[in-house]
Amino acid sequence: RVTTPTPTLPTKRFSLPFAIKVEPRLDAPAWLGPVVSLGAIAVALLLGAVVLKLVGGNPWAAYAHIAKAAFGDIGVFSDTLVKATPLIMVGLACSIAFRMKLWNIGAEGQFYMGALGASMVVLIPIAPETAPGWITLPLMLIAGMAFGAGWGFIPGWLKAKLKVNEIITTLMMNYIAVAFVNFFVFAVWSEGGFQMSKTFQKAAWLPRLADFAKQIPLFRGLTTHAGLLIGIVAAVVIWYVLYRSLWGYEIRLIGDNPRAAQYAGLNITRNTVLVMMVSGALAGLAGMSEIAGAVHRLQTSISPGYGFTGIIIAWLAKLNPLVVIPVSILFGGLILAGREIQPSGVPRLIQGIILFMLIASDVLMRYRVRIAWNANAGAEA
């Protein structure tokens, strides 16, 4: 018996009218960086709103309160600038290191060491208590930068000479620096057994706007101090070094292509150590600015995480020193408003989501998403 095979009917395949292709970017346009950063912030705020809503909060009321508490009037904006001042310097510290692909996660420890070095000028004392401010403050600035640079030298040398991972060394040295400062606060310079030293003399205080209220009544009660000016000057200097100097070109070349830099005869070992020292010096400058401009004493809780927030600021600014300034003001307002937001972890939650979105959005800087339309799409036999 012969069986006839059953004929098979042709199947139809359906295809979409377009195809999504991901292609590597050869060169990102100049406008893409700011757009990606703003988009990351917008998405982060939306995700933060979802989280706040899930825990029973009113996200829009919370955001409105943050804006009012940080930028609502000249008084609170002055306080925001006080918080932004150390952030500018630690943001610069992270930016210059990251530009050379040196992942300095130790700005927090370098901040503490800078505060310790500057405090030594007053508490040993190196400058007599009767010394005028034009002597005491420059000595504090030099000591703060020197201690921060020294703390950055150690992981820089280990990276350059022994190829030790700088992420591990800088991160671990944060805890060592905090413990080191705590030793001096508790055991050496404690005032009456409390977790702080004595208050510095007036000559060791950075001038504040309120100090000039007699000449300019508008400045009455404003807490913004000269550290902000130091931070702005530092940002301009670092921008000039990175983009207008030969050494800055070397830093960028080593960061973009270490093999090409080595072939060109650049001293990668020396530059690694120097960049880590400059990064540490900037973070140490932030520590000096905080104790001389805001705290006026050495204490255990001088930083609410400035060094770690500087990492987010550097990435959000796309490592541009001048953009670090407005981004730091934004995060300064977030830190200031965080004192009035409940639960208190909301500002840190928003910071964390922003960092996550920035890392995720970096894909758009490296790859281009292209939609290819298919005119013959539809049902195909």
C-alpha positions in Angstrom: 0.0 0.0 0.0 1.4 3.3 -1.1 0.7 6.3 1.1 0.6 9.8 -0.3 2.5 12.3 1.9 0.3 15.0 3.3 1.3 18.3 1.8 2.5 20.9 4.3 1.0 24.4 4.2 3.4 27.3 4.0 3.8 29.1 7.3 3.7 32.8 7.6 6.3 34.7 9.6 5.6 38.1 10.9 8.4 40.6 11.1 8.4 44.0 12.8 8.5 47.1 10.5 11.8 48.1 12.1 15.0 46.7 13.6 16.9 48.1 16.6 20.6 48.1 16.1 23.3 49.0 18.8 26.5 50.3 17.2 29.7 51.5 18.9 30.2 55.3 18.7 33.3 56.5 17.0 32.9 60.0 18.4 30.2 61.3 20.7 28.7 64.7 19.9 29.4 67.5 22.4 25.7 67.9 23.3 25.3 64.3 24.2 27.0 64.4 27.6 24.8 67.1 29.2 21.7 65.6 27.7 22.5 62.1 29.1 23.3 63.6 32.5 20.1 65.6 32.7 18.2 62.5 31.5 19.8 60.4 34.2 18.7 62.9 36.9 15.2 63.1 35.5 14.8 59.3 35.5 16.4 59.1 38.9 13.9 61.5 40.3 11.0 59.6 38.7 12.3 56.3 40.3 12.7 58.1 43.6 9.1 59.3 43.3 8.0 55.7 42.8 9.9 54.5 45.8 8.5 57.3 48.0 5.0 56.6 46.8 5.4 52.9 47.6 6.3 53.6 51.2 3.3 55.9 51.6 4.9 59.3 51.0 4.0 62.2 48.7 6.9 62.4 46.3 6.0 65.7 44.8 5.5 67.4 48.2 8.9 65.9 49.2 10.6 67.3 46.2 8.9 70.7 46.6 10.1 70.8 50.2 13.7 69.9 49.2 13.7 72.8 46.7 12.3 75.2 49.2 14.6 74.1 52.0 17.7 74.4 49.8 16.9 77.3 47.4 13.8 79.0 48.8 15.5 82.3 49.9 18.9 83.9 50.1 19.4 82.6 53.7 19.0 78.9 52.9 20.8 79.3 49.6 23.7 80.7 51.5 23.6 77.5 53.7 23.5 75.4 50.5 26.6 77.1 49.2 28.3 76.2 52.5 27.5 72.5 51.9 28.5 72.8 48.2 32.0 74.3 49.0 33.7 71.1 50.1 31.8 69.2 47.4 33.3 71.3 44.7 36.8 70.4 45.9 36.2 66.7 46.4 34.4 66.7 43.0 37.5 68.2 41.4 39.7 65.6 43.3 37.7 62.8 41.8 37.5 64.4 38.3 41.2 64.8 37.8 42.0 61.2 39.0 39.1 59.7 37.0 40.3 61.6 33.8 43.4 59.5 33.9 41.5 56.3 34.7 42.7 56.3 38.3 39.8 55.3 40.4 40.4 57.3 43.6 37.7 56.2 46.0 39.7 57.7 48.9 38.6 61.3 48.8 36.8 60.8 52.1 40.0 59.8 53.8 42.0 62.5 52.1 39.4 65.0 53.3 39.8 63.9 56.9 43.6 64.0 56.6 43.4 67.5 55.2 41.3 68.6 58.1 43.8 66.9 60.5 46.8 68.7 58.9 45.0 72.1 59.0 44.0 71.5 62.6 47.6 70.8 63.6 48.5 74.4 62.7 46.2 75.6 65.4 46.2 72.9 68.0 49.9 72.0 68.2 50.2 75.0 67.6 52.4 75.7 64.6 51.0 79.2 64.3 50.8 81.0 67.7 47.3 81.8 68.9 48.1 85.5 68.6 49.2 85.2 64.9 47.0 87.1 62.4 44.8 85.4 59.9 47.0 86.2 57.0 49.6 83.9 58.5 47.4 81.2 60.1 45.0 80.6 57.2 47.7 80.1 54.5 49.6 77.8 56.8 46.4 75.8 57.4 45.7 75.7 53.6 49.3 74.4 52.9 49.1 71.8 55.7 45.7 70.6 54.6 46.8 70.1 51.0 50.1 68.5 52.1 48.4 66.0 54.3 45.8 65.2 51.6 48.6 64.9 49.0 50.6 62.6 51.2 47.5 60.4 51.8 47.1 60.2 48.0 50.8 59.5 47.4 50.6 56.1 49.1 48.0 54.4 46.8 49.5 56.3 43.8 53.0 54.9 44.5 51.6 51.4 45.1 49.7 51.6 41.8 52.6 52.9 39.8 55.4 50.7 41.3 53.6 47.5 42.4 50.4 47.6 40.2 48.3 47.4 43.4 44.6 48.1 42.7 44.0 51.7 43.7 40.3 51.0 44.4 41.1 48.7 47.2 43.9 50.8 48.7 42.1 54.1 48.6 38.9 52.6 50.0 40.7 50.9 52.9 42.7 54.1 53.7 39.4 55.9 54.2 38.8 53.9 57.4 42.4 54.4 58.5 42.2 58.1 58.1 38.9 58.3 60.1 40.5 56.2 62.9 43.6 58.4 62.8 41.5 61.6 63.3 39.4 59.9 66.0 42.6 59.1 67.9 43.6 62.8 68.0 40.1 64.0 68.8 39.5 61.5 71.7 43.0 61.1 73.1 45.1 64.2 72.3 42.9 67.3 71.6 39.6 66.4 73.2 37.9 69.3 75.0 36.6 68.1 78.3 36.3 64.5 77.1 33.9 65.4 74.3 34.2 64.2 70.6 35.8 67.5 69.5 38.7 69.8 70.0 38.5 73.3 71.4 37.2 76.0 69.1 39.8 77.6 66.9 40.7 81.2 67.4 39.1 83.8 65.1 42.3 84.1 63.1 41.8 80.5 61.9 38.3 81.2 60.6 37.7 81.8 56.9 35.9 85.1 56.4 32.1 84.8 56.0 29.7 87.1 54.2 28.1 87.9 57.6 31.5 89.4 58.6 30.9 92.2 56.1 27.3 93.0 57.2 28.2 96.4 58.5 29.4 97.5 55.0 26.7 95.5 53.1 23.5 94.9 55.2 22.3 92.3 52.7 25.0 90.0 54.0 23.6 89.9 57.5 23.2 86.3 58.7 24.7 84.7 55.5 27.1 81.9 56.3 28.8 81.5 52.9 32.6 81.7 53.5 35.7 82.3 51.5 36.1 78.5 50.9 33.6 78.9 48.1 35.9 81.3 46.3 38.9 78.9 46.9 36.8 76.1 45.3 35.9 78.2 42.3 39.5 79.3 41.7 40.6 75.6 42.1 38.0 74.6 39.5 39.3 77.2 37.0 42.9 76.1 37.6 42.1 72.4 37.2 40.2 73.1 34.0 43.1 75.1 32.6 45.6 72.4 33.6 43.5 69.6 32.0 42.6 71.4 28.7 45.2 74.1 28.2 48.5 72.7 29.4 50.9 70.1 28.2 50.6 68.1 31.5 46.8 68.1 31.1 47.2 66.7 27.6 49.5 63.9 29.0 46.9 63.1 31.7 44.1 62.9 29.1 46.2 60.8 26.7 47.2 58.3 29.4 43.6 58.0 30.4 42.4 57.5 26.9 45.2 55.2 25.6 47.9 54.1 28.0 49.8 52.1 25.3 49.9 55.1 22.9 51.1 57.3 25.8 53.8 54.8 26.6 54.8 54.6 23.0 55.0 58.4 22.9 57.5 58.3 25.7 55.3 59.6 28.5 56.3 58.7 32.1 53.2 56.9 33.3 54.7 56.0 36.6 55.5 59.6 37.5 52.1 60.9 36.2 50.2 58.2 38.2 51.9 59.4 41.5 51.5 63.1 40.7 47.8 62.8 39.7 47.0 60.9 42.9 48.8 63.5 44.9 47.0 66.4 43.2 43.7 64.6 43.7 44.5 64.0 47.4 45.6 67.7 47.8 42.2 68.9 46.5 40.4 66.6 48.9 42.6 67.8 51.7 41.8 71.4 50.7 38.2 70.5 51.1 38.9 69.3 54.7 40.7 72.5 55.5 37.9 74.6 54.1 35.3 72.7 56.1 37.0 73.1 59.5 38.2 76.7 58.9 35.0 77.9 57.3 32.1 76.0 58.9 33.0 73.8 61.9 35.9 75.9 63.4 37.2 72.8 65.3 38.3 69.3 64.7 35.7 66.7 65.4 34.7 63.2 64.5 31.7 64.0 62.3 33.1 66.6 60.0 31.9 64.9 56.9 28.4 63.5 56.0 30.1 61.5 53.2 31.5 64.4 51.1 34.2 62.2 49.6 31.8 59.6 48.3 29.3 62.2 47.1 32.2 63.7 45.1 32.3 60.5 43.0 28.7 61.1 41.9 29.4 64.8 41.2 32.5 64.0 39.1 30.5 61.5 37.0 27.5 63.8 36.7 29.8 66.6 35.5 31.3 64.3 33.0 34.7 65.1 34.6 34.5 68.7 33.5 35.9 70.9 36.4 33.7 73.9 35.6 30.5 71.8 35.5 31.5 70.4 38.9 30.5 73.8 40.4 26.7 73.8 39.6 26.4 70.1 40.2 28.0 70.5 43.7 25.5 73.3 44.4 22.7 70.9 43.5 24.0 68.2 45.8 24.7 70.7 48.5 21.0 71.6 48.5 20.1 67.9 48.7 22.4 67.4 51.7 21.0 70.6 53.4 17.4 69.7 52.8 18.0 66.1 54.0 18.0 67.4 57.6 14.3 68.2 57.3 13.1 65.2 55.2 11.7 62.1 56.9 12.7 59.4 56.6 16.2 60.8 56.7 17.6 58.4 54.2 15.6 59.9 51.3 18.4 62.2 50.1 20.9 59.3 50.1 18.4 57.2 48.3 18.1 59.9 45.6 21.9 60.2 45.4 22.3 56.4 45.0 19.6 56.2 42.3 21.3 59.1 40.4 24.7 57.3 40.6 23.1 54.1 39.3 21.4 55.9 36.5 24.6 57.7 35.5 26.4 54.3 35.3 23.6 52.9 33.3 23.4 55.9 31.0 27.1 55.6 30.2 26.1 53.0 27.6 24.6 55.8 25.5 27.9 57.5 25.5 29.7 54.4 24.2 27.0 53.0 21.9 24.5 54.5 19.5 21.0 53.0 19.2 19.7 53.1 15.7 16.3 52.2 14.3 16.3 50.7 10.8 12.9 50.7 9.1 12.0 47.7 6.9 9.7 48.8 4.0 8.9 45.1 3.1 8.0 44.1 6.7 4.7 42.3 7.4 3.6 38.8 6.7 6.2 36.8 4.8 5.7 33.3 3.4 
